[in-house]
């Protein structure tokens, strides 16, 4: 498996709007070969900002790279509707190969 994570620093007061943008977005991932899952993570805010991370899991690095080279990727990333002042800076992309993966099979963690 392969993880692609974008970290976003959001100015205080813009968190709800940022979350709304993600919730209302037109996701183009569901039918993408190799796509497994997506999560939007929110950290505890600091005095300066609130950090979010978009977290996608892929079957392989090759699947992720193919997605980034697709028309659907370009459409999904064409324009941000975030109000001016939302972002502290640009997103920071982090890419990981999964080395160990464990899951509690006693719990149903579907959400």
C-alpha positions in Angstrom: 0.0 0.0 0.0 1.0 3.6 -0.5 -0.1 6.7 1.4 -0.4 10.2 0.0 -0.9 13.0 2.5 -1.3 16.7 1.9 -1.0 18.9 5.0 -2.8 22.3 5.1 -2.3 25.0 7.6 -5.6 26.9 7.9 -5.9 30.3 9.6 -8.0 30.3 12.7 -11.7 31.1 12.0 -11.6 29.5 8.6 -11.8 25.8 9.8 -15.5 25.3 9.2 -15.4 26.8 5.7 -12.4 24.6 4.8 -14.2 21.5 6.0 -17.3 22.5 4.1 -15.3 22.8 0.9 -14.1 19.2 1.3 -17.5 17.9 2.2 -19.1 19.5 -0.8 -16.3 18.7 -3.3 -17.0 16.4 -6.3 -14.7 13.5 -5.5 -13.3 11.8 -8.5 -11.6 9.0 -6.6 -14.2 6.3 -6.3 -13.7 4.8 -9.7 -9.9 5.4 -9.9 -7.9 2.2 -10.3 -5.9 1.4 -7.1 -7.7 3.9 -4.9 -8.6 2.4 -1.5 -9.7 5.2 0.9 -9.7 8.9 1.8 -9.8 10.7 5.1 -9.7 14.4 6.0 -7.9 14.8 9.3 -8.0 17.8 11.7 -5.4 18.4 14.4 -6.1 20.3 17.6 -5.6 24.0 16.7 -2.6 25.9 18.0 -2.5 29.6 18.8 -1.4 30.3 15.2 -3.5 27.9 13.0 -5.3 24.6 12.6 -3.6 21.9 10.6 -5.6 19.5 8.4 -4.3 16.6 6.3 -6.0 14.9 3.4 -5.0 11.2 3.6 -5.4 8.8 0.7 -4.5 5.1 0.6 -3.5 3.5 -2.7 -2.7 -0.1 -3.7 0.7 1.1 -5.0 2.8 4.1 -5.8 2.1 3.4 -9.5 -1.6 3.7 -8.9 -1.1 7.1 -7.2 1.2 8.4 -9.9 -1.3 7.3 -12.6 -4.0 9.3 -10.7 -1.8 12.4 -10.6 -1.3 12.2 -14.4 -5.1 11.8 -15.1 -7.7 14.2 -16.4 -9.8 13.6 -13.2 -6.8 14.7 -11.1 -6.5 18.0 -13.1 -10.3 18.6 -12.7 -10.2 17.8 -9.0 -7.3 20.2 -8.4 -8.2 22.9 -11.0 -9.6 25.6 -8.7 -9.9 26.3 -5.0 -13.1 28.0 -3.9 -11.6 28.9 -0.5 -12.0 32.5 0.6 -8.9 34.6 0.6 -7.1 34.3 3.9 -8.0 30.7 4.4 -4.5 29.2 4.0 -1.4 30.0 6.0 0.7 28.7 3.1 0.6 26.1 0.3 -0.1 22.4 1.0 2.8 20.1 1.9 2.7 16.7 0.2 4.1 13.7 2.0 4.3 10.3 0.4 4.8 7.0 2.3 5.2 3.3 1.5 3.3 1.2 4.1 5.7 -1.0 5.9 3.4 -2.4 8.6 -0.4 -2.4 8.6 -2.5 -3.7 11.4 -6.2 -3.6 12.0 -8.4 -4.6 15.0 -10.6 -7.3 13.6 -12.8 -7.3 16.7 -14.2 -3.8 15.9 -16.4 -2.6 13.0 -14.7 0.6 12.1 -16.5 1.5 8.9 -16.7 5.2 9.4 
